[in-house]
Amino acid sequence: MITLGIDLGTSGVKALLLEDDRQLAVASALLTVSRPHPGWSEQNPMDWWRATCECLDLLKAEHPRLLAAVRAIGLSGQMHGATLLGADHRVLRPCILWNDGRSEAQCAALEAPGLGLRQRAGNPAMPGFTAPKLLWVREHEPEVFAQVAKVLLPKAWLRWQLCGECAEDMSDASGTLWLDVAARAWSAPLLAACGLDERHMPRLVEGTEPTGHVRADWVSRWGFERPPLVAGGAGDNAAGAVGVGAVAPGDAFVSLGTSGVLWATTAGFAPAPERAVHAFCHALPQTWHQMGVMLSAAASLSWWSTVTTCSEPALLDEVDASATGDGACWFAPYLSGERTPHNDAALRGGFVHLSAGTRRADMTRALLEGVAYAFRDMREALAAAGTTMAQADLIGGGARSGTWSQILADVLGVPLHQVVGSQHGCALGAARLARVAADGTRLFGKPPRQHTYVPDARRARHHDQAFDQWQRLYGRLRHLPSPSPTPEPA
C-alpha cells in the first residue's frame, strides 16, 4: 500500500510517498514567516496551501503512477498556531505561530488558582500555546474575536482544505491548553476561560483514525485512482517520534530543527509544569510523552547565516568538531524567548564576551555550543521530572551537520544516533499513521542508524565546566532591558 505523509512545518512543506516502510519520493516547498512587530510571528494559511499544492503538483509531474496509487494521507504540522475561521470558514487573520511571544501578559489569567490549568492541561501557560493567543485577540482585536466560529491548528486547517472535515488529533490538541490531557478530551472550564466552548473546536481523534476523504476536485487535480482517506496524523514532534519508532516508554530523540526538542515517550501522563516540561498525548492511543522545547535551535544558525551573508554549510565548515572552544565568546540562543526550563517569552539572546580578536568562526562555534547547552538545560529539566536518557536518536535539519551532532553528543554526554531519512522524519511518521488508518498495519520500526556520535571524554569534561558558566547567562540576560525607547506594539 502506498501512503502519503504531508508535513506542514514553519519553514516549508514536505510530502513523502511511502510503500510499506520504503520511502519512494519526497517533494518540498519553502515558506516564510512574517514578523510585523518585535516578538510577533505569523503566516498566511493560504501560503501553506500554495506550498502543499506545489509539493503534490511536483509529485504528480515526476511520479504520476505512484501518486495515483495513494490510498491514505497522514498530516504532520507545526503546533500551537491559532488559525481563526469565521462562520463561512474564511480565515479571519494571519495565523499566530508557535514562536510568537505577544501573549505573555494573557498567560496570567490562565494560571488563576481556581482554573486548575496545570492539573488539567499538564502544562504551564506559555505565550507559544494557543489559548493565550485567543485571549490576546479577544483583548486587542475584539472585532475579529466576535467573528470566530472555529479555532484550528495549522494542520487541522490543511485537513479542512483537503477533505472538508474539522478534526484534530490528541498530540496536536495537547498544545492548545484546552485539552484535558489525561482524559484525552476538551476541557469545558479551560475553553470557557477563553470565551469559547466545544462548538469552536474541531472534533478529537487519535492519530491513527480516519477523518474523511480527499475532496473530489483535488482527486481530479492530482489524479488519485480513488479518494484517499485522511488520517488524524500528529503534531510535528509526535509525527517525528512515530517516524523514528519512539513509540514505547523509554524511547527518546533529540530534534535539531527550527526549534529544538528533547523527547521521551512515557508509560502514562506525567506532568512536570514547574520546570516547563511539556506533558502531551502521543499520536498513538493511550500513549503520552514528555518533552523539553527550545524556540531557536537551527533557527539560530539560520539567523547567523543571514546576518553574516554566509551560507550555513560554509559557516559549519569553519568549525572543527574535534576541538573545544577556547572561551572566545558565549552565545545565548534566546532569539524568540525560551520555553524549557525558563518559560520566558521576553528573554532575548546574543553573543557575550566579544573582543577585538574574536573571529567569525569563534562566534559560529559559540552558537553551536550555546544551542547544545540549551539542550542540556532541557535534559536537566526532564531529569528533575524523573525522566533520564541513556541514548537518543537525532533528527531534524541541523542533524545533517556532523560537527553540530558531535558537539551535542559531547555536551549531553550520551550517544546520539543519526538515522536514515531523519530529515524527513515528520512526513514519514505522518505516512506511517496513514497506513494504520487505512488497514491497521502498525510498522513503527526504528530506521537504520547511519552514524553514532559517541561523547569524547576530554571534551565532555570541558563542557561540564563550561555549561556551569554558560547557565549564568540567563540570570544576567533576563534583567537586561530592551534598548528600544518605546514599548512593543500592543
C-alpha positions, 0 to 999 in steps of 0.5 A: 500500500502506498501512503502519503505523509504531508508535513506542514512545518514553519519553514516549508512543506514536505510530502513523502510517498511511502510503500510499506516502510520504503520511502519512494519520493519526497517533494518540498516547498519553502515558506516564510514567516512574517514578523510585523512587530518585535516578538510577533510571528505569523503566516498566511494559511493560504501560503501553506496551501500554495506550498502543499499544492506545489509539493503534490503538483511536483509529485504528480509531474515526476511520479504520476503512477505512484501518486495515483496509487495513494490510498491514505494521507497522514498530516504532520504540522507545526503546533500551537498556531491559532488559525481563526475561521469565521462562520463561512470558514474564511480565515479571519487573520494571519495565523499566530505561530508557535514562536510568537511571544505577544501573549505573555501578559494573557498567560496570567489569567490562565494560571488563576488558582481556581482554573486548575490549568496545570492539573488539567492541561499538564502544562504551564501557560506559555505565550507559544500555546494557543489559548493565550493567543485567543485571549490576546485577540479577544483583548486587542482585536475584539472585532475579529474575536466576535467573528470566530466560529472555529479555532484550528491548528495549522494542520487541522486547517490543511485537513479542512482544505483537503477533505472538508472535515474539522478534526484534530488529533490528541498530540496536536490538541495537547498544545492548545491548553484546552485539552484535558490531557489525561482524559484525552478530551476538551476541557469545558472550564479551560475553553470557557476561560477563553470565551469559547466552548466545544462548538469552536473546536474541531472534533478529537481523534487519535492519530491513527483514525480516519477523518474523511476523504480527499475532496473530489476536485483535488482527486481530479487535480492530482489524479488519485485512482480513488479518494484517499482517506485522511488520517488524524496524523500528529503534531510535528514532534509526535509525527517525528517520534512515530517516524523514528519508532519512539513509540514505547516508554523509554524511547527518546530523540533529540530534534535539531530543527527550527526549534529544538526538542528533547523527547521521551515517550512515557508509560502514562501522563506525567506532568512536570509544569514547574520546570516547563516540561511539556506533558502531551498525548502521543499520536498513538492511543493511550500513549503520552510523552514528555518533552523539553522545547527550545524556540531557536535551535537551527533557527539560530544558525539560520539567523547567523547565516543571514546576518553574516551573508554566509551560507550555513554549510560554509559557516559549519565548515569553519568549525572543527568538531574535534576541538573545544572552544577556547572561551572566545565568546558565549552565545545565548540562543534566546532569539524568540524567548525560551520555553524549557526550563525558563518559560520566558517569552521576553528573554532575548539572546546574543553573543557575550564576551566579544573582543577585538580578536574574536573571529567569525568562526569563534562566534559560529562555534559559540552558537553551536555550543550555546544551542547544545547547552540549551539542550542540556538545560532541557535534559536537566529539566526532564531529569528533575521530572524523573525522566533520564536518557541513556541514548537518543536518536537525532533528527531534524535539519541541523542533524545533517551537520556532523560537527553540530551532532558531535558537539551535542553528543559531547555536551549531553554526554550520551550517544546520539544516533543519526538515522536514515531519512531523519530529515524527513522524519515528520512526513514519514511518521505522518505516512506511517499513521496513514497506513494504520488508518487505512488497514491497521498495519502498525510498522513503527520500526526504528530506521537504520542508524547511519552514524553514532556520535559517541561523547569524547571524554576530554571534551565532555569534561570541558563542557561540564565546566563550561555549561556551569558558566554558560547557565549564568547567562540567563540570570544576567540576560533576563534583567537586561532591558530592551534598548528600544525607547518605546514599548512593543506594539500592543 
